Amino acid sequence: MNLSFVTIVSGLPRSGTSMMMQMIEAGGIPVLTDHQRTRDEDNPKGYYEFEPVKKTRDDPSWVPTARGKVVKVIYSLLYDLPLEYEYRVIFMERNIYEVLASQKRMLQRSGKTGANLSDDKLAELFKGQLNKFNHWIHNHRSFAMLPVNYSDIVTAPQLLAEKINTFLGGGLDIQAMVRAVDPALYRNKL
């Protein structure tokens, strides 16, 4: 494949972005990652992060090298991407309370504490941020977005792999994408 756009996997932290990166890599698109954050109990197959993404506002020089590849960018950092490039965003959606439960478990395992807000307040905060984000992204021509529900990927990976293949222009190995889905990793299910 010779893709002229940057493929981005995005969403809230703990929404299934690493699993989607695994699927797309299995499908045949090279990943842009630095492997600095190693696999652990929370992400046994790896995080697929690329540190320069976090500094895009000050240094977007990595963006042209990402064309034809897939990179993980948490939704709040998409605002920093230069608008002269084309992006296809696969946006992971997941039940907000599953996201919060997963974040809490990860923080507990690392010995950290999270925000001093109730789950309902955090859910409200995230929903407000996502509404603002959705409005913003739909008003920028540089971005095309395909929302993908995490639980749908686990229960119907074939259907979603086909949709993703179409969205990214075809040519992906759909069966390899399906095999990359590990339902056993769907923890924190509500």
N, C-alpha and C positions, 0 to 999 in steps of 0.2 A: 504494500500500500504506500502511496505517495500522497499523504494528506497535507493540505496547505494550511489547515487550521490547527489550533491547539485544543486538544481534548482535555477537559477538566472534570474531575470528580469532586463534587462539593456537597455540603450539607452541614448540619450541626456536628460538633464533636460527638463521637459514639453513635453515629446514625447509620453505620455500615459502609463508610467510605473506603476503608481498607479492603473489605470484601469485594467491592466494586472494582477497585484497582486490580485485584487478583483476577477477576473475571476478564477485564479488558486486556490485561497482559496475556492471559491464556488465549484470548481471541486473536492475538497477533500484533497488538500495538505496543511498541516499546514504552517502558515507564521511565519517567524522570524522577529519580529518587537518589538519595545519597547514603542510605542505610545507616545513618548516624544513630537513629533511635532503633534499637534492636527489638526483636520479638520478645514477648513476655507473656505472662498468664492472661493479660487483658487482650492482647493481640498475638495469639500464638503463631500466626503466619506473617507477622510484620506489620509495620505502620505505614510504609510507603510514603514517607514524608521527604520533602526537599527543602532544606533550611533556607535557601535564598528566597523562597516564596514569602517568608515572614518579613523580609526587608524590601519587598517590591516597591513600596512607595518611594524609597530612597534610591533603589537600584533595580530597575526592571530589565537589566541587560540579559537575564536568563530567558526572557520570554521568546525572542526569535529562535532560540535553540530548542524550544519546546514544540515547535510546529512538527506535526507528524508523530508526536508522542502524547502520552497521557500523564497528567500531573495532578496531585491532590492539592486543592486549595479550599480551606474552610471558607464558608460563605462570606464572612465579614472581611476577608482579604480580597475578595473579587473586586471590590470598589477601587483597589489600587492598580489594577491591570491597565496597561496603556490601551486606549481604544482604537489604535490603528491596526490591530490584529483581529482575526476572526477566531471566536471561541465557541466550542460546542460543549455545553455544560450538562453533565448528568448529575442531577441534584437528588441526593438521597433523602427520602422522607421516612420518618419513623415515629411511632407513637411517642409523644413528648415525655410521657411518664416512664417509658422504657429507656429513653435517652438519659433521663435524670437518674434512674436506678443504676444504669451502667456507669455513669460518671461518678456516682457516689461510691460504688464498689471499687472503681479504679483508684479514687482518692484514698479510700480506706487502706487498700493494699500498699499504697505508696507512703502511708503515714501522714497524709496531708488532710487539711480540712477544706471544705468548700465554702460557698457563700452562706451567710447566716440568714437565708430566706427559706420559707416553706416551699415545698414542691409546687403548690398552686401559684405562688408568687413568681417562682422561677419559670414555670410554664407560661404564665402571662407575659413575662418579660421576653422570653424567646419568641413567642407568637407575635408580639409587637415588632420585634426585630425582623422576623421573617416576612411579615406583611410589608414592611418598609423595603426590604431587599427585593421581594417579588415585584413591587411597583417599579423600583429602580431598574432591575434587569430587563424588564419588558419594554422599557423606554430607551434601550441602547441597542442599536443595530449590530454592534460587534458580537452580541451574544445570542445564541440559540440555546434553549434549555429543554431538557427532557426530565420531568420529575419521575422518580422511580421509588416505589414503596419497598422498604426493607423486607417486610413480611411477605410481600408478593414475590420477591426474588427467591426467598427460601421455599415458598410453596409452589411456584410456577416458573422455575428458572428458564425453561425452554422458551416460553412466550416472551419473557422479558429480554432474554438474550437476542431474540429475533428483532424486537423493537429497538434495542440498542444498536444492533448491526445496521438496521435501516437508517437510524438517526445519524450514525457515523459514516454513512456512505457505502456500506456493504463491504464484503470481502473478509469479514471476521470468521474465525472458526467457532461456530455456534456451539458445537458439541463440547469443545474444550472449555468454553465459557460455562456451560452447564456443569461440567465436572468440577469446576473450581468452587462451586457453591458447597459449603459444608454446613448442613442444617444443625449439626451438633454445636456449632458456635452461636446459635441463636439462643443466647442466655438472656436473662432479665426480661423474659417474655411476660406480658400481662394479659 
